[in-house]
Amino acid sequence: MRIAILTQPLRANYGGVLQNYALQQILIKLGHEPITIEKDPYLHISKLKLFLELPKRNFTKYILKKRKYIFNEKQHNNYIRQLSHILKPFISKHINRRFVDNWSSIDYTLYDAFIVGSDQVWRPLYNWGILDKMFLSFIPESFKIKRIAYATSFGTTEWEYNDEQTSICSKLIQQFNAVSTREIDGVNLCNKYLGYNNAVSVLDPTLLLQKEDYLTLCKNISTCDENLLFAYILDTNSETISKLNYIAYVNGLTLKLVSAHNDCTLPMEQWLAMFRDAKIVITDSFHGTVFSIIFNKEFYTISNQSRGRSRFASLLSQLSLMDRMFESVSDIKIKENIYWSVISKKLSILKEQSLNFLKTSLS
């Protein structure tokens, strides 16, 4: 079956890239042909149009004194290149994707099914102006094709849609053949606000693969022999860094601090090797938490309220790991070892349920 996937843009986000990689790998193992569709992130303008617009842009910047780049397209495209270059080799090698100029140019007749997910594809904050596209609004209702939501996330327990978004998306979700959310709270939000009563909760795609799948990806990275404290922190500040250094010092560990997005510095393979080699992981990232679990590491999660606390609580509560979540780095207290044999049994059950959802939805 030819399957098109819609997700967040694949740029400098380790978890965002790996969830798409994992979903493609699972679909391939199930005998399908997945491809991720992404809107071209670069801005294009003809020389003639730019020439005609220059007087207007100069007037806006120098007369109206508004913040405006004269060559806005060049500025934007340079930013996208900088944001993408660290993880681009991994994406190019391991993920099958196709760029489209705009949403209306997607030829949905080429596919047997569309899967939306994973990550926070149903959160307006991260999908402003294209939220309806993440509900497949570009496919006519009359066109018969499988519409599936796999591990979609609202990222929060609060309803963030405005009235117009709620009205549009509540109609579009009814056209889906199957809907699953990554968080238990997402099931409730579908029911309460979108009028969809059949949603279920499933695991993030990254948890459907085995640890060995990720070890293969980083097998050429030399093992770090130091007692490593790997801190994967998205929102850093001087106080957080100071606390991390203190935790590393009193526990005889070497701190390695890594971030993402504009501060993305490690290639994907090295990022995975950090989880492989770390003695302890501290993270405020959902996927940082996920990969700590996959690699069976002693970890401490900082619940990142602005990015969506619900994501952490849903996963950790299902695995009886809520004692690993803290409000800040200052609250962390080094605990006893995690009994991974018990966690693995619970995770195996959730994996089976999640895979069955995919198999049944695509059958």
Secondary structure, 3 states (H helix, E strand, C coil): CEEEEECCCCCCCHHHHHHHHHHHHHHHHCCCEEEEEEECCCCCCCHHHHHHHHHHHHHHHHHCCCCCCCCHHHHHHHHHHHHHCCCHHHHHHHCCEEEECCHHHCCHHHCCEEEECCECCCCHHHCCCCHHHHHCCCCCCCCCCEEEEEEECCCCCCCCCCHHHHHHHHHHHHHCCEEEECCHHHHHHHHHHHCCCCCEECCCHHHHCCHHHHHHHCCCCCCCCCCEEEEECCCCCHHHHHHHHHHHHHCCCEEEEECCHHHCCCCHHHHHHHHHHCCEEEECCHHHHHHHHHCCCEEEEECCHHHHHHHHHHHHHHCCCHHHEECCHHHCCCCCCCCHHHHHHHHHHHHHHHHHHHHHHHC
